[in-house]
Amino acid sequence: MRRIRCIIQYLGTNYVGWQIQPNGHSIQEALEAALKRITNEDVRIHGSGRTDSGVHARAQVAHFDVEAKMPADKFAIAMNMLLPSDIRVLHSEETDIDFHSRFNAKRKHYQYNIQTGKHADVFLKDTCLHVHRPLDFDSLQRAASLCTGEHDFRGFMSANTSVDNTVRTIFRSQWSRKGNLLSYDVEGNGFLYNMVRILVGTMLDIGSGRLPIEAMQAALETPDRAFAGATAPAHGLTLMRVCYPDFDTEVILNEPG
């Protein structure tokens, strides 16, 4: 048995998320169907995380086990010939049988994108949240800075989520802007269910004056979901990068050729 590791890129607009669901098409389903046709094996693919319906990935990492003798780097080419155009395998390689795309991940980077202004740009509608009300950039940045370090993020987790440990370490949490486009970049050792979207929703409420900056601090210190803001829509969120002790998607994707 061989273990293949790959980097996958997708637009989540037309999918119910990464994981196979009974109510629609998933990224996992499309990938496993392609692998079945290539290998004639029932292959289960495991991602670094389960992105929600409508969430995108610039660099999702996944692994799968096969008996097939195909050269590891050819899996990306073969799969892309069978996948829809909004899913692409950017890299494939053989890895150690003990590698696990989820449990071995040490760092993840998500980005949430927002377009401000009176009218939405049709070319950004699937990847940016349009916000027509004014946002105070300094307030957004102050709220983001409070999230760095180790915190109990239970206040930024969806209700009815079962998880033993809600403490996470955030290495970077900051906003940037270019014209009417705002981006929130957050890197951490892991994220709870809907955590990034609730962080963004809280910061948007702070930036628009609907919540005081103290709400962010209260949700971090209590931690109580009642202090945090709304959950931001899924389509503005993209998984940008996943890092492992021996593997970094950013390094692979920036290799020449």
Residue pairs with C-beta under 8 A, 6 or more apart in sequence:
1 65
1 66
1 67
1 97
2 65
2 66
2 67
2 68
2 72
2 94
2 97
3 63
3 64
3 65
3 94
3 95
3 96
3 97
3 99
4 63
4 64
4 65
4 66
4 72
4 75
4 92
4 93
4 94
4 95
5 61
5 62
5 63
5 92
5 93
5 94
5 95
5 99
5 101
5 247
6 61
6 62
6 63
6 64
6 75
6 76
6 89
6 90
6 91
6 92
6 93
7 59
7 60
7 61
7 89
7 90
7 91
7 92
7 249
7 252
7 253
8 27
8 31
8 47
8 57
8 59
8 60
8 61
8 62
8 87
8 88
8 89
8 90
9 57
9 58
9 59
9 60
9 87
9 88
9 89
9 90
10 27
10 56
10 57
10 60
10 86
10 87
10 88
11 56
11 86
11 87
11 126
11 127
12 27
12 51
12 52
12 53
12 54
12 55
12 56
12 57
12 234
12 235
13 54
13 56
13 86
13 126
13 235
14 25
14 84
14 86
15 24
15 25
15 26
15 27
15 30
15 53
15 54
16 23
16 24
16 25
16 26
16 53
17 26
17 27
17 50
17 51
17 52
17 53
17 54
17 55
18 26
18 27
18 28
18 47
18 49
18 50
18 51
18 60
19 26
19 28
19 50
20 26
20 28
20 29
20 32
24 53
27 47
27 51
27 57
27 60
27 87
28 45
28 47
30 83
30 84
30 87
31 45
31 62
31 79
31 83
31 87
31 89
32 43
32 44
32 45
33 82
34 78
34 79
34 82
34 83
35 41
35 43
35 45
35 64
35 66
35 75
35 79
36 42
36 43
37 82
38 68
38 70
38 75
38 78
38 79
38 82
39 66
39 67
39 68
39 70
41 66
41 67
41 68
43 64
43 65
43 66
44 64
44 65
45 62
45 63
45 64
46 62
46 63
46 64
46 100
46 101
46 102
47 60
47 61
47 62
47 101
47 102
48 60
48 61
48 62
48 101
48 102
48 105
48 108
48 239
48 242
49 60
49 102
49 105
49 108
49 191
49 239
51 57
51 60
51 237
51 239
52 194
52 197
52 234
52 237
53 234
54 233
54 234
54 235
55 234
55 235
55 237
55 238
55 239
56 127
56 235
56 237
56 238
56 239
57 238
57 239
58 238
58 239
58 240
58 241
59 90
59 239
59 240
59 241
59 242
59 249
59 250
59 253
60 239
60 242
61 101
61 105
61 242
61 244
61 247
61 249
62 101
63 95
63 99
63 100
63 101
65 97
70 78
72 92
72 93
72 94
73 92
73 93
74 92
75 89
75 92
76 89
76 90
76 91
76 92
79 89
79 92
80 88
80 89
83 89
90 252
90 253
91 252
91 253
95 247
99 244
101 242
104 244
104 245
105 190
105 242
105 243
105 244
106 189
106 243
106 244
106 245
107 171
107 187
107 188
107 189
107 241
107 242
107 243
108 187
108 188
108 189
108 190
108 191
108 239
108 241
108 242
108 243
109 172
109 185
109 186
109 187
109 239
109 240
109 241
109 242
110 185
110 186
110 187
110 191
110 196
110 237
110 238
110 239
110 240
111 183
111 184
111 185
111 186
111 237
111 238
111 240
112 129
112 183
112 184
112 186
112 196
112 197
112 200
112 232
112 236
112 237
112 238
113 124
113 127
113 128
113 129
113 181
113 182
113 183
113 184
113 236
113 238
114 128
114 129
114 130
114 131
114 135
114 181
114 182
114 183
114 184
114 204
114 236
115 121
115 124
115 128
115 129
115 130
115 131
115 180
115 181
115 182
116 130
116 131
116 132
116 134
116 135
116 180
116 181
116 182
117 130
117 132
117 180
118 132
119 132
120 130
121 128
121 130
124 130
126 235
127 235
127 236
127 238
128 181
128 235
128 236
129 232
129 233
129 235
129 236
131 204
131 208
133 208
134 208
135 182
135 204
135 207
135 208
136 207
136 208
136 209
137 175
137 177
137 182
137 207
139 206
139 207
139 213
140 175
140 182
140 184
140 203
140 204
140 206
140 207
141 174
141 175
142 213
143 202
143 203
143 206
143 207
143 213
143 216
144 173
144 174
144 175
144 184
144 186
144 203
145 173
145 174
146 213
146 216
146 217
146 220
147 170
147 173
147 186
147 199
147 216
147 220
148 170
148 171
148 172
148 173
149 169
149 170
150 167
150 168
150 169
150 170
151 167
151 168
151 170
151 220
151 223
152 166
152 167
152 220
152 223
153 166
153 167
153 168
153 192
153 195
153 220
153 223
154 166
154 192
154 223
154 225
155 219
155 220
155 222
155 223
155 224
155 225
155 227
155 228
156 192
156 194
156 195
156 198
156 199
156 202
156 219
156 223
156 225
156 228
157 163
157 166
157 192
157 193
157 194
157 195
157 198
157 225
158 192
158 193
158 194
158 198
158 231
159 225
161 192
161 193
161 194
163 192
163 193
166 192
166 223
168 188
168 189
168 190
168 191
168 192
168 195
169 188
169 189
170 186
170 187
170 188
171 187
171 188
171 189
172 185
172 186
172 187
173 184
173 185
173 186
173 187
173 199
174 184
174 185
175 182
175 183
175 184
175 185
175 203
176 182
176 183
176 185
177 183
184 199
184 200
184 203
185 240
186 196
186 199
187 241
194 231
196 237
197 231
197 232
197 233
197 234
197 237
198 225
198 228
198 229
198 230
198 231
198 232
199 228
200 232
200 236
200 237
201 228
201 229
201 230
201 231
201 232
202 211
202 215
202 216
202 219
202 228
202 229
202 230
203 216
203 229
204 229
204 230
204 232
205 211
205 215
205 229
205 230
206 212
206 213
206 215
206 216
206 229
210 229
211 229
215 227
215 228
215 229
216 228
218 224
218 227
219 225
219 227
219 228
241 248
241 249
241 250
242 249
243 249
243 250
